[in-house]
Amino acid sequence: MRGMRNRIAHGYFDIDLAVVWDTLQTALPTLKVQLDSIVSA
């Protein structure tokens, strides 16, 4: 997450939106499951 944030915050015009979208589609659902399990513990 930190790496993606730094890339977006400091990449300015060098951001590949396809990579951002792919990351959202693949990593975000897994992250949500992990966070839900932490919150419910």
mmCIF file of the N, C-alpha and C atoms, coordinates in Angstrom:
data_MODEL
# 
_entry.id   MODEL 
# 
loop_
_atom_site.group_PDB 
_atom_site.id 
_atom_site.type_symbol 
_atom_site.label_atom_id 
_atom_site.label_alt_id 
_atom_site.label_comp_id 
_atom_site.label_asym_id 
_atom_site.label_entity_id 
_atom_site.label_seq_id 
_atom_site.pdbx_PDB_ins_code 
_atom_site.Cartn_x 
_atom_site.Cartn_y 
_atom_site.Cartn_z 
_atom_site.occupancy 
_atom_site.B_iso_or_equiv 
_atom_site.pdbx_formal_charge 
_atom_site.auth_seq_id 
_atom_site.auth_comp_id 
_atom_site.auth_asym_id 
_atom_site.auth_atom_id 
_atom_site.pdbx_PDB_model_num 
ATOM 1   N N  . MET A 1 1  ? 0.829   -1.190  0.000   1.00 0.00 ? 1  MET A N  1 
ATOM 2   C CA . MET A 1 1  ? 0.000   0.000   0.000   1.00 0.00 ? 1  MET A CA 1 
ATOM 3   C C  . MET A 1 1  ? 0.871   1.250   0.000   1.00 0.00 ? 1  MET A C  1 
ATOM 4   N N  . ARG A 1 2  ? 1.920   1.210   0.801   1.00 0.00 ? 2  ARG A N  1 
ATOM 5   C CA . ARG A 1 2  ? 2.790   2.383   0.883   1.00 0.00 ? 2  ARG A CA 1 
ATOM 6   C C  . ARG A 1 2  ? 3.442   2.670   -0.472  1.00 0.00 ? 2  ARG A C  1 
ATOM 7   N N  . GLY A 1 3  ? 3.878   1.614   -1.133  1.00 0.00 ? 3  GLY A N  1 
ATOM 8   C CA . GLY A 1 3  ? 4.519   1.793   -2.426  1.00 0.00 ? 3  GLY A CA 1 
ATOM 9   C C  . GLY A 1 3  ? 3.572   2.392   -3.457  1.00 0.00 ? 3  GLY A C  1 
ATOM 10  N N  . MET A 1 4  ? 2.338   1.924   -3.461  1.00 0.00 ? 4  MET A N  1 
ATOM 11  C CA . MET A 1 4  ? 1.356   2.454   -4.411  1.00 0.00 ? 4  MET A CA 1 
ATOM 12  C C  . MET A 1 4  ? 1.048   3.907   -4.088  1.00 0.00 ? 4  MET A C  1 
ATOM 13  N N  . ARG A 1 5  ? 0.915   4.213   -2.808  1.00 0.00 ? 5  ARG A N  1 
ATOM 14  C CA . ARG A 1 5  ? 0.638   5.593   -2.408  1.00 0.00 ? 5  ARG A CA 1 
ATOM 15  C C  . ARG A 1 5  ? 1.774   6.515   -2.835  1.00 0.00 ? 5  ARG A C  1 
ATOM 16  N N  . ASN A 1 6  ? 3.002   6.099   -2.578  1.00 0.00 ? 6  ASN A N  1 
ATOM 17  C CA . ASN A 1 6  ? 4.145   6.924   -2.966  1.00 0.00 ? 6  ASN A CA 1 
ATOM 18  C C  . ASN A 1 6  ? 4.202   7.111   -4.474  1.00 0.00 ? 6  ASN A C  1 
ATOM 19  N N  . ARG A 1 7  ? 3.915   6.056   -5.199  1.00 0.00 ? 7  ARG A N  1 
ATOM 20  C CA . ARG A 1 7  ? 3.946   6.125   -6.663  1.00 0.00 ? 7  ARG A CA 1 
ATOM 21  C C  . ARG A 1 7  ? 2.900   7.118   -7.180  1.00 0.00 ? 7  ARG A C  1 
ATOM 22  N N  . ILE A 1 8  ? 1.718   7.055   -6.610  1.00 0.00 ? 8  ILE A N  1 
ATOM 23  C CA . ILE A 1 8  ? 0.649   7.959   -7.046  1.00 0.00 ? 8  ILE A CA 1 
ATOM 24  C C  . ILE A 1 8  ? 0.948   9.386   -6.606  1.00 0.00 ? 8  ILE A C  1 
ATOM 25  N N  . ALA A 1 9  ? 1.405   9.544   -5.366  1.00 0.00 ? 9  ALA A N  1 
ATOM 26  C CA . ALA A 1 9  ? 1.646   10.882  -4.831  1.00 0.00 ? 9  ALA A CA 1 
ATOM 27  C C  . ALA A 1 9  ? 2.810   11.579  -5.516  1.00 0.00 ? 9  ALA A C  1 
ATOM 28  N N  . HIS A 1 10 ? 3.817   10.824  -5.914  1.00 0.00 ? 10 HIS A N  1 
ATOM 29  C CA . HIS A 1 10 ? 5.018   11.445  -6.457  1.00 0.00 ? 10 HIS A CA 1 
ATOM 30  C C  . HIS A 1 10 ? 5.253   11.134  -7.932  1.00 0.00 ? 10 HIS A C  1 
ATOM 31  N N  . GLY A 1 11 ? 4.393   10.303  -8.520  1.00 0.00 ? 11 GLY A N  1 
ATOM 32  C CA . GLY A 1 11 ? 4.571   9.937   -9.910  1.00 0.00 ? 11 GLY A CA 1 
ATOM 33  C C  . GLY A 1 11 ? 4.041   10.982  -10.867 1.00 0.00 ? 11 GLY A C  1 
ATOM 34  N N  . TYR A 1 12 ? 3.092   11.762  -10.384 1.00 0.00 ? 12 TYR A N  1 
ATOM 35  C CA . TYR A 1 12 ? 2.480   12.823  -11.169 1.00 0.00 ? 12 TYR A CA 1 
ATOM 36  C C  . TYR A 1 12 ? 1.993   12.313  -12.517 1.00 0.00 ? 12 TYR A C  1 
ATOM 37  N N  . PHE A 1 13 ? 2.701   12.615  -13.594 1.00 0.00 ? 13 PHE A N  1 
ATOM 38  C CA . PHE A 1 13 ? 2.217   12.260  -14.932 1.00 0.00 ? 13 PHE A CA 1 
ATOM 39  C C  . PHE A 1 13 ? 2.709   10.892  -15.386 1.00 0.00 ? 13 PHE A C  1 
ATOM 40  N N  . ASP A 1 14 ? 3.403   10.193  -14.525 1.00 0.00 ? 14 ASP A N  1 
ATOM 41  C CA . ASP A 1 14 ? 3.977   8.905   -14.891 1.00 0.00 ? 14 ASP A CA 1 
ATOM 42  C C  . ASP A 1 14 ? 3.172   7.741   -14.315 1.00 0.00 ? 14 ASP A C  1 
ATOM 43  N N  . ILE A 1 15 ? 1.888   7.951   -14.064 1.00 0.00 ? 15 ILE A N  1 
ATOM 44  C CA . ILE A 1 15 ? 1.039   6.933   -13.461 1.00 0.00 ? 15 ILE A CA 1 
ATOM 45  C C  . ILE A 1 15 ? 0.337   6.149   -14.554 1.00 0.00 ? 15 ILE A C  1 
ATOM 46  N N  . ASP A 1 16 ? 0.471   4.831   -14.512 1.00 0.00 ? 16 ASP A N  1 
ATOM 47  C CA . ASP A 1 16 ? -0.205  3.960   -15.465 1.00 0.00 ? 16 ASP A CA 1 
ATOM 48  C C  . ASP A 1 16 ? -1.550  3.575   -14.856 1.00 0.00 ? 16 ASP A C  1 
ATOM 49  N N  . LEU A 1 17 ? -2.609  4.165   -15.378 1.00 0.00 ? 17 LEU A N  1 
ATOM 50  C CA . LEU A 1 17 ? -3.937  3.931   -14.805 1.00 0.00 ? 17 LEU A CA 1 
ATOM 51  C C  . LEU A 1 17 ? -4.367  2.477   -14.922 1.00 0.00 ? 17 LEU A C  1 
ATOM 52  N N  . ALA A 1 18 ? -3.871  1.770   -15.910 1.00 0.00 ? 18 ALA A N  1 
ATOM 53  C CA . ALA A 1 18 ? -4.197  0.352   -16.048 1.00 0.00 ? 18 ALA A CA 1 
ATOM 54  C C  . ALA A 1 18 ? -3.620  -0.440  -14.875 1.00 0.00 ? 18 ALA A C  1 
ATOM 55  N N  . VAL A 1 19 ? -2.436  -0.074  -14.424 1.00 0.00 ? 19 VAL A N  1 
ATOM 56  C CA . VAL A 1 19 ? -1.827  -0.749  -13.271 1.00 0.00 ? 19 VAL A CA 1 
ATOM 57  C C  . VAL A 1 19 ? -2.609  -0.423  -12.006 1.00 0.00 ? 19 VAL A C  1 
ATOM 58  N N  . VAL A 1 20 ? -3.007  0.825   -11.852 1.00 0.00 ? 20 VAL A N  1 
ATOM 59  C CA . VAL A 1 20 ? -3.804  1.214   -10.682 1.00 0.00 ? 20 VAL A CA 1 
ATOM 60  C C  . VAL A 1 20 ? -5.115  0.449   -10.680 1.00 0.00 ? 20 VAL A C  1 
ATOM 61  N N  . TRP A 1 21 ? -5.785  0.384   -11.814 1.00 0.00 ? 21 TRP A N  1 
ATOM 62  C CA . TRP A 1 21 ? -7.072  -0.317  -11.901 1.00 0.00 ? 21 TRP A CA 1 
ATOM 63  C C  . TRP A 1 21 ? -6.898  -1.808  -11.618 1.00 0.00 ? 21 TRP A C  1 
ATOM 64  N N  . ASP A 1 22 ? -5.859  -2.414  -12.179 1.00 0.00 ? 22 ASP A N  1 
ATOM 65  C CA . ASP A 1 22 ? -5.604  -3.835  -11.946 1.00 0.00 ? 22 ASP A CA 1 
ATOM 66  C C  . ASP A 1 22 ? -5.339  -4.099  -10.465 1.00 0.00 ? 22 ASP A C  1 
ATOM 67  N N  . THR A 1 23 ? -4.592  -3.218  -9.833  1.00 0.00 ? 23 THR A N  1 
ATOM 68  C CA . THR A 1 23 ? -4.317  -3.355  -8.405  1.00 0.00 ? 23 THR A CA 1 
ATOM 69  C C  . THR A 1 23 ? -5.604  -3.278  -7.602  1.00 0.00 ? 23 THR A C  1 
ATOM 70  N N  . LEU A 1 24 ? -6.462  -2.336  -7.945  1.00 0.00 ? 24 LEU A N  1 
ATOM 71  C CA . LEU A 1 24 ? -7.743  -2.215  -7.248  1.00 0.00 ? 24 LEU A CA 1 
ATOM 72  C C  . LEU A 1 24 ? -8.580  -3.472  -7.404  1.00 0.00 ? 24 LEU A C  1 
ATOM 73  N N  . GLN A 1 25 ? -8.601  -4.011  -8.596  1.00 0.00 ? 25 GLN A N  1 
ATOM 74  C CA . GLN A 1 25 ? -9.423  -5.181  -8.878  1.00 0.00 ? 25 GLN A CA 1 
ATOM 75  C C  . GLN A 1 25 ? -8.902  -6.447  -8.208  1.00 0.00 ? 25 GLN A C  1 
ATOM 76  N N  . THR A 1 26 ? -7.589  -6.555  -8.054  1.00 0.00 ? 26 THR A N  1 
ATOM 77  C CA . THR A 1 26 ? -7.029  -7.797  -7.516  1.00 0.00 ? 26 THR A CA 1 
ATOM 78  C C  . THR A 1 26 ? -6.694  -7.709  -6.032  1.00 0.00 ? 26 THR A C  1 
ATOM 79  N N  . ALA A 1 27 ? -6.122  -6.617  -5.595  1.00 0.00 ? 27 ALA A N  1 
ATOM 80  C CA . ALA A 1 27 ? -5.643  -6.527  -4.217  1.00 0.00 ? 27 ALA A CA 1 
ATOM 81  C C  . ALA A 1 27 ? -6.700  -6.035  -3.240  1.00 0.00 ? 27 ALA A C  1 
ATOM 82  N N  . LEU A 1 28 ? -7.569  -5.168  -3.691  1.00 0.00 ? 28 LEU A N  1 
ATOM 83  C CA . LEU A 1 28 ? -8.539  -4.577  -2.772  1.00 0.00 ? 28 LEU A CA 1 
ATOM 84  C C  . LEU A 1 28 ? -9.504  -5.590  -2.163  1.00 0.00 ? 28 LEU A C  1 
ATOM 85  N N  . PRO A 1 29 ? -10.039 -6.536  -2.935  1.00 0.00 ? 29 PRO A N  1 
ATOM 86  C CA . PRO A 1 29 ? -10.931 -7.522  -2.307  1.00 0.00 ? 29 PRO A CA 1 
ATOM 87  C C  . PRO A 1 29 ? -10.228 -8.339  -1.215  1.00 0.00 ? 29 PRO A C  1 
ATOM 88  N N  . THR A 1 30 ? -8.992  -8.714  -1.444  1.00 0.00 ? 30 THR A N  1 
ATOM 89  C CA . THR A 1 30 ? -8.231  -9.462  -0.442  1.00 0.00 ? 30 THR A CA 1 
ATOM 90  C C  . THR A 1 30 ? -7.998  -8.609  0.795   1.00 0.00 ? 30 THR A C  1 
ATOM 91  N N  . LEU A 1 31 ? -7.635  -7.366  0.583   1.00 0.00 ? 31 LEU A N  1 
ATOM 92  C CA . LEU A 1 31 ? -7.413  -6.453  1.705   1.00 0.00 ? 31 LEU A CA 1 
ATOM 93  C C  . LEU A 1 31 ? -8.683  -6.280  2.517   1.00 0.00 ? 31 LEU A C  1 
ATOM 94  N N  . LYS A 1 32 ? -9.819  -6.161  1.859   1.00 0.00 ? 32 LYS A N  1 
ATOM 95  C CA . LYS A 1 32 ? -11.093 -5.994  2.566   1.00 0.00 ? 32 LYS A CA 1 
ATOM 96  C C  . LYS A 1 32 ? -11.385 -7.194  3.449   1.00 0.00 ? 32 LYS A C  1 
ATOM 97  N N  . VAL A 1 33 ? -11.169 -8.383  2.951   1.00 0.00 ? 33 VAL A N  1 
ATOM 98  C CA . VAL A 1 33 ? -11.394 -9.603  3.736   1.00 0.00 ? 33 VAL A CA 1 
ATOM 99  C C  . VAL A 1 33 ? -10.477 -9.598  4.966   1.00 0.00 ? 33 VAL A C  1 
ATOM 100 N N  . GLN A 1 34 ? -9.228  -9.247  4.767   1.00 0.00 ? 34 GLN A N  1 
ATOM 101 C CA . GLN A 1 34 ? -8.275  -9.219  5.881   1.00 0.00 ? 34 GLN A CA 1 
ATOM 102 C C  . GLN A 1 34 ? -8.672  -8.175  6.924   1.00 0.00 ? 34 GLN A C  1 
ATOM 103 N N  . LEU A 1 35 ? -9.075  -7.006  6.474   1.00 0.00 ? 35 LEU A N  1 
ATOM 104 C CA . LEU A 1 35 ? -9.481  -5.962  7.411   1.00 0.00 ? 35 LEU A CA 1 
ATOM 105 C C  . LEU A 1 35 ? -10.753 -6.343  8.152   1.00 0.00 ? 35 LEU A C  1 
ATOM 106 N N  . ASP A 1 36 ? -11.695 -6.951  7.449   1.00 0.00 ? 36 ASP A N  1 
ATOM 107 C CA . ASP A 1 36 ? -12.929 -7.402  8.095   1.00 0.00 ? 36 ASP A CA 1 
ATOM 108 C C  . ASP A 1 36 ? -12.645 -8.421  9.200   1.00 0.00 ? 36 ASP A C  1 
ATOM 109 N N  . SER A 1 37 ? -11.692 -9.318  8.948   1.00 0.00 ? 37 SER A N  1 
ATOM 110 C CA . SER A 1 37 ? -11.370 -10.312 9.967   1.00 0.00 ? 37 SER A CA 1 
ATOM 111 C C  . SER A 1 37 ? -10.698 -9.676  11.172  1.00 0.00 ? 37 SER A C  1 
ATOM 112 N N  . ILE A 1 38 ? -9.916  -8.632  10.957  1.00 0.00 ? 38 ILE A N  1 
ATOM 113 C CA . ILE A 1 38 ? -9.281  -7.925  12.066  1.00 0.00 ? 38 ILE A CA 1 
ATOM 114 C C  . ILE A 1 38 ? -10.316 -7.173  12.887  1.00 0.00 ? 38 ILE A C  1 
ATOM 115 N N  . VAL A 1 39 ? -11.225 -6.510  12.207  1.00 0.00 ? 39 VAL A N  1 
ATOM 116 C CA . VAL A 1 39 ? -12.245 -5.717  12.895  1.00 0.00 ? 39 VAL A CA 1 
ATOM 117 C C  . VAL A 1 39 ? -13.175 -6.615  13.708  1.00 0.00 ? 39 VAL A C  1 
ATOM 118 N N  . SER A 1 40 ? -13.494 -7.787  13.182  1.00 0.00 ? 40 SER A N  1 
ATOM 119 C CA . SER A 1 40 ? -14.436 -8.669  13.880  1.00 0.00 ? 40 SER A CA 1 
ATOM 120 C C  . SER A 1 40 ? -13.766 -9.492  14.986  1.00 0.00 ? 40 SER A C  1 
ATOM 121 N N  . ALA A 1 41 ? -12.451 -9.439  15.076  1.00 0.00 ? 41 ALA A N  1 
ATOM 122 C CA . ALA A 1 41 ? -11.736 -10.222 16.109  1.00 0.00 ? 41 ALA A CA 1 
ATOM 123 C C  . ALA A 1 41 ? -11.789 -9.554  17.458  1.00 0.00 ? 41 ALA A C  1 
# 
